[in-house]
Amino acid sequence: MSEARSGTSAPTVLRMILGRRLQDRRLDAGASLEDAARALRVKTLTIRRLEKAEVALKPLYVEKLLETYGADRREIDEFVDLAEQANKPGWWHSYRDAVPDWFTAYVSLESGAKTLRTYEPQYVTGLLQTPDYARAVLRGGLPNGGEEELTRRVELRLRRQNMLEREDAPTLWVVMEEAVLHRAVGSPDVMREQVERLLEFSELPHVSIDIVPFSAGAHSGACAPFTYFRFEEPELPDIVYSELLSAAVYFDQRADVVSHLEAHTRMALMTSSEDSTALLNRMRKEYS
């Protein structure tokens, strides 16, 4: 488990891939962490952090390490090119004034994932929010924030949704509590529009929405909101993100990831897509 707080450098998906590949290349060459550290004249801790994508990978460091591992020029050039790409800011970089640093890791993982599974006990997940609903949610979380900051955060949230319209859009499986639909976020018109948006998304082949009904009672899955990420790249492990009041936790240990994945599955089995759609239609009438 790793915790990312405001002020830390969040790893990007490309940086994670590169770190894993550098580690594999070092092990294939039979080089130790000490060997790599001597080549760069740094401490072994620095090499560990490079391989775990906890710090930016300087192209010169990458080149020197691969030379130490006996790589040929073609392989070195490929790695250096990947390092340069990993150091380029993502499209969300322009919103860094409006979001905490630790959230940039989430956007990077979200943009690069092939499968996302989320659990939401309080609000509609950000990827499915309407503009008015998003503004109302963010306003509630920013009681002392200005209009400019609020607008920037809404813009970022809406831009994130573009990924669901890509040709290679990821699979999104959302499990939310029925309480989400009863929580008055904005006016009845805002809620009706949001429910209609959920009905529209539920018809997409790559989006699934399951709503755990009140009748399910207490259940072992109920916990803080979380998102599970799975990637196509074999170098990347499955990762789970859970958000706290002023920070975020990223789980990458297998046991932690599996426990969240099993909880998501248990909650989804408490309902069906047909029952969830029927509930959404009932709520749409209530807000009419």
C-alpha positions as CSV (number, residue, x, y, z in Angstrom):
1,M,0.0,0.0,0.0
2,S,1.2,3.5,-0.8
3,E,-0.2,6.8,0.3
4,A,-0.1,9.8,-1.9
5,R,-0.6,13.2,-0.2
6,S,-0.6,16.7,-1.5
7,G,2.9,17.7,-2.5
8,T,4.1,14.3,-3.6
9,S,5.0,13.3,-7.1
10,A,2.4,10.8,-8.4
11,P,3.6,8.1,-10.8
12,T,2.2,8.0,-14.3
13,V,1.2,4.8,-16.1
14,L,4.2,5.1,-18.5
15,R,6.6,5.7,-15.6
16,M,5.3,2.6,-13.9
17,I,5.8,0.6,-17.1
18,L,9.3,1.9,-17.5
19,G,10.2,1.2,-13.9
20,R,9.0,-2.4,-14.2
21,R,10.9,-2.9,-17.4
22,L,14.1,-1.5,-15.9
23,Q,13.8,-3.8,-13.0
24,D,13.3,-6.8,-15.3
25,R,16.3,-5.8,-17.4
26,R,18.5,-5.5,-14.3
27,L,17.5,-8.9,-13.0
28,D,18.0,-10.5,-16.5
29,A,21.5,-9.0,-16.5
30,G,22.2,-10.4,-13.1
31,A,22.9,-6.9,-11.7
32,S,22.2,-6.0,-8.1
33,L,20.7,-2.9,-6.7
34,E,24.2,-2.0,-5.6
35,D,25.6,-2.4,-9.1
36,A,23.0,-0.1,-10.5
37,A,23.6,2.4,-7.7
38,R,27.3,2.5,-8.4
39,A,26.7,3.1,-12.1
40,L,24.7,6.2,-11.3
41,R,26.6,7.2,-8.2
42,V,23.5,7.2,-6.1
43,K,22.1,5.2,-3.1
44,T,20.4,1.9,-3.6
45,L,17.2,3.6,-2.3
46,T,17.2,5.8,-5.4
47,I,17.3,2.7,-7.6
48,R,14.4,1.2,-5.7
49,R,12.4,4.4,-6.1
50,L,13.2,4.5,-9.8
51,E,12.0,1.0,-10.4
52,K,8.8,1.6,-8.3
53,A,8.0,4.8,-10.3
54,E,8.2,6.9,-7.2
55,V,10.4,9.5,-8.9
56,A,10.8,10.8,-12.4
57,L,13.1,8.8,-14.7
58,K,15.8,11.0,-16.2
59,P,16.7,9.8,-19.7
60,L,20.4,10.0,-18.9
61,Y,19.9,7.7,-15.9
62,V,17.9,5.3,-18.1
63,E,20.7,5.3,-20.7
64,K,23.4,4.7,-18.1
65,L,21.6,1.9,-16.4
66,L,20.9,0.1,-19.7
67,E,24.6,0.4,-20.7
68,T,25.4,-1.2,-17.3
69,Y,23.0,-4.0,-18.0
70,G,24.6,-4.7,-21.4
71,A,21.8,-3.5,-23.6
72,D,22.4,-2.7,-27.3
73,R,21.9,0.8,-28.8
74,R,18.4,0.0,-30.2
75,E,17.1,-1.1,-26.9
76,I,18.6,1.9,-25.1
77,D,17.0,4.3,-27.6
78,E,13.6,2.6,-27.1
79,F,13.9,3.0,-23.3
80,V,15.1,6.6,-23.5
81,D,12.2,7.5,-25.8
82,L,9.8,5.9,-23.3
83,A,11.4,7.9,-20.5
84,E,10.9,11.1,-22.5
85,Q,7.3,10.3,-23.0
86,A,6.8,9.4,-19.4
87,N,8.1,12.8,-18.4
88,K,5.7,14.7,-20.5
89,P,2.7,16.2,-18.6
90,G,-0.6,14.6,-19.3
91,W,-3.6,16.6,-20.6
92,W,-4.7,17.0,-17.0
93,H,-1.5,18.9,-16.2
94,S,-3.2,22.2,-17.1
95,Y,-5.7,21.6,-14.2
96,R,-3.0,21.2,-11.6
97,D,-4.1,24.6,-10.1
98,A,-7.5,23.1,-9.3
99,V,-6.8,19.6,-8.0
100,P,-4.4,18.2,-5.3
101,D,-1.2,16.6,-6.6
102,W,-2.1,13.2,-5.4
103,F,-5.2,13.1,-7.6
104,T,-3.1,13.3,-10.8
105,A,-2.0,9.7,-10.2
106,Y,-5.7,8.7,-10.3
107,V,-6.3,10.5,-13.6
108,S,-3.3,8.9,-15.1
109,L,-4.4,5.4,-14.0
110,E,-7.9,6.1,-15.2
111,S,-6.7,7.2,-18.6
112,G,-4.5,4.2,-19.1
113,A,-6.8,1.4,-17.6
114,K,-8.5,-1.2,-19.7
115,T,-11.0,-2.1,-17.0
116,L,-12.4,0.0,-14.2
117,R,-14.6,-1.2,-11.4
118,T,-15.9,1.3,-8.9
119,Y,-17.9,1.3,-5.7
120,E,-19.8,4.5,-4.7
121,P,-21.8,4.7,-1.4
122,Q,-22.5,8.4,-1.5
123,Y,-22.5,9.9,-5.0
124,V,-22.7,9.0,-8.7
125,T,-19.2,8.1,-9.9
126,G,-17.5,11.1,-11.5
127,L,-17.3,9.5,-14.9
128,L,-21.1,9.4,-15.1
129,Q,-22.0,12.7,-13.6
130,T,-23.9,15.4,-15.5
131,P,-22.4,19.0,-15.4
132,D,-25.0,20.3,-13.0
133,Y,-24.7,17.3,-10.7
134,A,-20.9,17.5,-10.8
135,R,-21.0,21.2,-9.9
136,A,-23.4,20.5,-6.9
137,V,-21.2,17.7,-5.6
138,L,-18.0,19.7,-5.9
139,R,-19.6,22.8,-4.4
140,G,-20.5,20.7,-1.3
141,G,-16.9,19.6,-1.0
142,L,-15.5,23.1,-1.5
143,P,-17.5,25.3,1.0
144,N,-14.8,27.9,1.0
145,G,-13.7,27.6,-2.6
146,G,-14.2,30.3,-5.2
147,E,-16.2,30.0,-8.4
148,E,-13.1,29.9,-10.6
149,E,-11.7,26.9,-8.8
150,L,-15.1,25.2,-8.8
151,T,-15.5,25.7,-12.6
152,R,-12.0,24.3,-13.2
153,R,-12.8,21.2,-11.2
154,V,-16.0,20.7,-13.1
155,E,-14.2,21.1,-16.4
156,L,-11.6,18.4,-15.4
157,R,-14.3,16.0,-14.3
158,L,-16.2,16.4,-17.6
159,R,-13.0,16.0,-19.7
160,R,-12.3,12.8,-17.9
161,Q,-15.6,11.4,-19.3
162,N,-14.3,11.6,-22.8
163,M,-12.5,8.3,-22.4
164,L,-15.9,6.5,-22.4
165,E,-16.4,7.7,-26.0
166,R,-13.1,6.5,-27.4
167,E,-13.0,3.6,-29.9
168,D,-10.8,1.8,-27.3
169,A,-13.0,2.8,-24.4
170,P,-12.3,0.9,-21.2
171,T,-14.9,-1.4,-19.6
172,L,-16.6,0.4,-16.7
173,W,-18.5,-1.5,-14.0
174,V,-20.1,0.7,-11.4
175,V,-21.7,-0.5,-8.2
176,M,-23.5,2.1,-6.1
177,E,-25.8,2.1,-3.1
178,E,-29.4,3.0,-3.6
179,A,-28.8,5.9,-1.1
180,V,-26.9,7.7,-3.9
181,L,-30.2,8.1,-5.8
182,H,-32.1,9.5,-2.8
183,R,-29.4,11.9,-1.8
184,A,-30.6,15.3,-3.0
185,V,-27.7,16.8,-4.9
186,G,-28.9,20.0,-6.4
187,S,-32.6,20.5,-7.4
188,P,-35.1,17.8,-8.4
189,D,-34.4,18.8,-12.1
190,V,-30.7,18.1,-11.5
191,M,-31.4,14.7,-10.0
192,R,-33.8,13.8,-12.8
193,E,-31.3,14.7,-15.4
194,Q,-28.6,12.6,-13.6
195,V,-30.9,9.6,-13.4
196,E,-31.6,9.9,-17.1
197,R,-27.9,10.1,-17.7
198,L,-27.4,6.8,-15.8
199,L,-30.1,5.1,-17.9
200,E,-28.4,6.2,-21.1
201,F,-25.0,5.0,-19.9
202,S,-26.5,1.7,-18.8
203,E,-27.4,0.9,-22.4
204,L,-23.7,1.1,-23.6
205,P,-22.1,-2.3,-24.1
206,H,-18.9,-1.3,-22.1
207,V,-20.7,0.2,-19.1
208,S,-22.5,-1.7,-16.4
209,I,-24.4,-0.1,-13.5
210,D,-25.6,-2.1,-10.5
211,I,-27.4,-0.5,-7.6
212,V,-27.4,-2.2,-4.2
213,P,-31.0,-1.8,-2.9
214,F,-31.9,-0.8,0.6
215,S,-33.4,-4.2,1.1
216,A,-29.9,-5.7,0.9
217,G,-29.4,-4.5,4.5
218,A,-26.0,-4.5,6.1
219,H,-23.4,-6.2,4.0
220,S,-19.7,-6.9,4.2
221,G,-18.9,-4.9,1.1
222,A,-20.0,-1.5,2.5
223,C,-17.0,0.6,2.9
224,A,-15.3,3.7,1.6
225,P,-15.6,4.4,-2.2
226,F,-12.9,2.8,-4.2
227,T,-11.8,2.2,-7.9
228,Y,-10.1,-0.9,-9.2
229,F,-7.8,-0.5,-12.3
230,R,-6.7,-3.3,-14.6
231,F,-4.3,-2.6,-17.5
232,E,-3.4,-4.4,-20.8
233,E,0.3,-4.0,-20.2
234,P,1.7,-7.1,-18.4
235,E,4.2,-4.9,-16.5
236,L,1.5,-3.2,-14.5
237,P,-0.2,-4.8,-11.5
238,D,-3.9,-4.3,-10.7
239,I,-4.3,-1.3,-8.5
240,V,-7.1,-0.1,-6.2
241,Y,-7.6,3.5,-5.2
242,S,-9.5,4.7,-2.2
243,E,-10.1,8.3,-1.3
244,L,-10.0,9.8,2.2
245,L,-10.9,13.2,3.4
246,S,-7.6,14.9,2.5
247,A,-5.5,12.2,0.9
248,A,-5.7,9.0,-1.2
249,V,-4.4,5.5,-0.8
250,Y,-3.2,3.3,-3.7
251,F,-3.2,-0.4,-3.0
252,D,-1.0,-2.6,-5.2
253,Q,-0.4,-5.6,-2.9
254,R,-2.2,-8.6,-4.3
255,A,-4.1,-9.4,-1.1
256,D,-5.4,-5.9,-0.8
257,V,-6.5,-5.7,-4.4
258,V,-8.2,-9.1,-4.2
259,S,-10.2,-8.2,-1.1
260,H,-11.6,-5.1,-2.8
261,L,-12.3,-7.0,-6.0
262,E,-14.2,-9.7,-4.1
263,A,-16.2,-7.1,-2.2
264,H,-17.2,-5.5,-5.5
265,T,-18.3,-8.8,-6.9
266,R,-20.3,-9.6,-3.7
267,M,-22.1,-6.3,-3.9
268,A,-22.9,-6.7,-7.6
269,L,-24.5,-10.1,-6.9
270,M,-27.0,-8.4,-4.5
271,T,-28.9,-7.0,-7.5
272,S,-29.3,-7.4,-11.2
273,S,-29.1,-5.1,-14.2
274,E,-32.8,-5.5,-14.7
275,D,-33.6,-4.5,-11.1
276,S,-31.2,-1.6,-11.2
277,T,-32.8,-0.3,-14.4
278,A,-36.2,-0.6,-12.9
279,L,-35.0,1.3,-9.8
280,L,-33.6,4.1,-12.0
281,N,-36.9,4.4,-13.9
282,R,-38.8,4.6,-10.6
283,M,-36.5,7.4,-9.4
284,R,-36.8,9.3,-12.6
285,K,-40.6,9.4,-12.1
286,E,-40.1,10.5,-8.5
287,Y,-38.0,13.5,-9.6
288,S,-40.4,14.5,-12.4
